Amino acid sequence: MTAPTASVRDLARSLPTGELPAYVYDLGALREHAAAVRSALPGGVELYYAAKANPEPEILTALAPFVDGYEVSSGGELAHVAEVLPGSALAFGGPGKTPAEVAAALARGVRRFHVESEYELRMLAELAAHPPPAPGGGPTTGAGRRVGVLLRFNLPVADGLLESGSLAMGGRPAPFGIDPSRADAAVRLLTDGGCPQLELLGVHAHLASGLAAPELLAVAASVVGWAAELAARHRVELREVNIGGGMLVDYARPDSRFDWAAYGAGLARLTAARRGPLLRVEPGRSLTAYCGWYVTDVLNVKHSHGEEFAVLRGGTHHLRTPAAKGHDQPCAILPVDGWPHPWPRPAGGPGPVTLTGQLCTPKDVLARGVPAPGLRAGDRVAFALAGAYAWNISHHDFLMHPRPTVHFLGS
Ligand SMILES: *Cc1c(COP(=O)(O)O)cnc(C)c1O
């Protein structure tokens, strides 16, 4: 259980039933959190926001004063962020960039690519050398400027760093990044003079998601050390090392936070130890998860084979996070006293209850074992930590229920 802020609670109680389910984003809380993250990071560490965590224009805009740029992972995200925040710094990542997406990114003036394979490097070189004409025939944005490349590598991760619950993107067979055995070949493609339009800026490694600060610092140290060896081997200077995102959001302990102060201090030690490259982090989940709430109401409470179930309006087709990650979404119960109907009001017993949605599948579970004695139809439930990988990863159209309404507080 976790308590919503007063403004979220007031809105969650006052929304008419017809506006439920609702996504409520507390932009004031988001700004406060992002400011704290920013101030915990030392000089020489840049902060990009991984837009895929939540690309709502209001969220992107609220983050703008606190971030150095945005990491986008598709042509769609790229066009969206460029339209919401024209002129912002963009890094284009993702394992399956199409030629059309790369060409569109070049035409928009994007000059920082996270390249995931030698094939992609060759494609980028060719498209940068022969840029398609700009729409309307004018000069292409950024024409003449070289295209910066960070090579994304799938580096080994020390045994024991990846706890259960963390999501490994690297250090094991994966479609992400360049295998370390091809690192030298990939660097040579950029340093042998064959791709004059491209400039090797540095190294990128996003190896795991869901790590606490000490583990993530250990990963960062090994990435930075590996990059330094690569640079020394090739006698090149690497100006940037992107150590990725993946800061832990602990859904079982919603009031805890990733220890940004310890992480920032560790990164400061890492940058001081070598007169080294600029470091960049690109978190998604840990920036926006806490500002979002999914608010709905109880439609029915029933007993089944000794267990209590509450069926809620909406479900995992709006908030897929607990189904995708296999956790119980933290929530708060907001009791509602009135009952507007002439038929009797369902109510549960004293025991814990499983909160499900309206979908005709046993997988539509938002949380199990919720202590909600006497929960009644008509009571409201506010699910916390719904600001990242929530609405935008959900299968909205399954069963054709209405979409949630969306509300931004503090805009
Ligand atoms: C998804 C992703 C991120 C953000 O990860 P979080 O776990 O949300 O912090 C950062 N970098 C890359 C390359 C990603 O794919």
The ligand as a Gaussian input file, in Angstrom:
#p B3LYP/6-31G(d) Opt

LIG

0 1
 C       14.938000       1.183000     -22.270000
 C       16.282000       1.762000     -22.367000
 C       16.719000       2.700000     -21.432000
 C       15.917000       3.066000     -20.204000
 O       15.840000       1.993000     -19.331000
 P       15.111000       2.163000     -17.915000
 O       15.173000       0.808000     -17.318000
 O       13.737000       2.633000     -18.186000
 O       15.898000       3.168000     -17.139000
 C       17.949000       3.274000     -21.628000
 N       18.722000       2.943000     -22.689000
 C       18.332000       2.044000     -23.608000
 C       19.212000       1.726000     -24.738000
 C       17.112000       1.418000     -23.471000
 O       16.743000       0.498000     -24.361000

